[in-house]
Every structure is written in structure tokens, then in C-alpha cells.
């Protein structure tokens, strides 16, 4: 569990040379036994061509013409940390992606087979379980990353480049870093502690020996550390641990949905509503089933804090809400016409309403074999859509060898066909019938915010 008072001690700048020469060794001795190396194996199929490597023939035939498909065993490595003596290991989801065999190796050389208990691609976190068979396992505790301050000293422990367990130190360079595109929540601790390939999944450790984050990515032009590393805050780790305890075992961890979306407050908006500086989220859309709407929030409200934590942008609002347990309420403070108001908003799972109405399209048209459905909040989450309050018609899958898979992809939103807007499945099926008779298909779709047009005559 996250300790509320993990950073109650006073911070002081070193006052003497003896203090500067203090060692991290006692801290490392206490924490490093709980840090593990993770080795994975997976079987991949690769195509070998007689023209492989010949640039002249490859420009005509590519790499696979006349080639053979062969299975090959690939290995990968990463890091993790034990958070419970029963054998609970936290790492990154990308570390164990598609793995068919997973081994966890402790710093003392003990090795265990591991199974995936839960994997959450949205947060890039995974929980592994190993069977200690009665052996004592070292472990460390989580603590609240909320109590960190920029400039605090932290250490990173992991297995960079497979050289073995390595410890690096640095400071917290920034908090609430959200201008990235690493996972769905984009809310990270930034540190200059050296993090390299293989460190992924290892812990970011505070000076009291507790884990405040899980190292997940670096900014680099060469593949090596440039002093810009990112860690997933411990609060997000706690939500995945809670899901594992409730028995969830897939990638669709239920997280709170409030049915509200908004935009960052710019300097102009801040000036117009009387804010001293740009901060908060201006609500510009409320879903008809939104618990925020039911609580009393309105379009035009500016969310400035959640449960007492200041909100600076939409990414921070999304992160704060994701850490609220389902069934509990979040106190959302908004600015409305210059006055602060606080609403208690129920944290509920995204509803599977209205009915998704899944339909398989058949016929002599470009969408033959596509499985389409109506967008609702649950569908938006399942398809990892950026806007969980979106409405309309979306591609949800394909039948075997569906011709449509060459035209559209899962998650594509169908906006219009032959100039007619598509609001529901009846609209699409009607316009497809018309298109077949006319022999003209002018399809407009949206994929990750970008519009695409496909015209076939």
C-alpha cells in the first residue's frame, strides 16, 4: 500500500563535506535484492526470400517473393521489482509483450518461472506471479509519488543492456510530465538518473527506500541515456495492483469514466474567466449518461482540482480520475463565472449503452467483411479511442480474409459515404446499397484524429 507519510522528513541541502560524501550503499543493499531481471522468449515467424539483401530485385519483388516462412526464437530482457513476499512482481507491459516463456532472476541468482497475472497496455504495466515454494522473497513497498518534489534525489535500479544489475542516481527533473505519447495516460515522473534499454520495468526509488515509480522510457537519439528518463507514478501502479486483487486478468482494466471531455486553458481563456494564469480544463462536452453531468457540472466549467490536487491540463485530469477506485466519488472543484464550486462525481465504469449493435457487412462493396458497431463509452475504451465520449459508427473487426481489411482498420470511424454523413448503422447500410447501384464509393473515415478519403469508381 502507498504510505501517506513517506516523505515527512525535512529536506536539507548538504552543509559540510562529510555530508556530501555520504553513500547510497545502505539504501541499495536494502532495495536491490527485490529488483529482478526478467527474461522472455517468444516464437516469431519470419519470411526469407532468395532476393533478400539484393536491392535491385527487392525493388520489384520485395523481401518475401518465393521465400519460406520460418519460425525463430527471440529473446528479450527487462527489469521488475517484487512488491510482496508471496511473489508479486511489477514490470512494464511492453517487457513481456507476446512472451511465451518468462523467467524472473533475483540478484542472488535464484530463478523462477513467471506467469502473467494481469497486463494493462493502457498504462504499460504488468503484474507477474512467481511461486517461491516456501522460500523467503525480498520485497519493497510503494509510496506516494505525490510527495516528491523537483530536485529530490532518486535512484534507478535495473538490468541495462543485459550487463547485470546496475544502480544509477539522479534527481527528479520534473513532475506531471504530460507532453509525451508513451501510454494512454501520459503522466510521468521525469528524472536524470541514467535509464537505458533493459531498465524498463525497474523501480525508481526514493531516499527512504520505497518505490515511487516504474521506469518505462527514455528520450534518446542514440538508444543510450541522455539524462531524460520517465517513470510511471506509483499511484497508477496501485490501480493495477487493485485490479489484480479483484481477479481481473485481461488488458481491459475497468477505470472510472465521468463522461466529460475538455481542453487546456490558454492564456486568452484564463484572462477571460479571471484566472491569474493558464491552468485547468475547460469542459466542452458532457455525455448524456455522464456522472459529472448528473452531479451538476456544466459545459463551460473549468476543472481546477480533483480531490484537492491541482489540475493543469487534460492529461493530468485523466490521470487523477484513473486513480480513483470504482464506486467511490471524486471531489471535482470547478470555476464557474468566477465562483468556485465543488461536485461529488461518482467514479463508474464506462457504460455499454446505447447498444453497440454489431453488424457484419456483406456484399459487392469495399467494406465487405467489416464488422461495424455503434460507438458507446465501453466500445471507445475497448478500441483505445482517444475520445471516450465519441459517437458514431466504428470498425470493430473483420471476418476471415475480409476484403475490407485492405481499406480500413479496427478503430476507424466512418464519417461519410458518397457525401452523406453516417450517424448510425442504418445510415451506412442504406448508403452502401445506394453505392452498389451507382458503382461509386467515396468513403471518408477518421483514424487517430486524422481524416482519410478513399474514392473508388
Order of alpha helices (4+ residues) and beta strands (2+ residues): alpha-alpha-beta-alpha-beta-beta-beta-beta-beta-beta-beta-beta-beta-beta-beta-alpha-beta-beta-alpha-beta-alpha-beta-beta-alpha-beta-beta-beta-beta-beta-alpha-beta-beta-beta-alpha-beta-beta
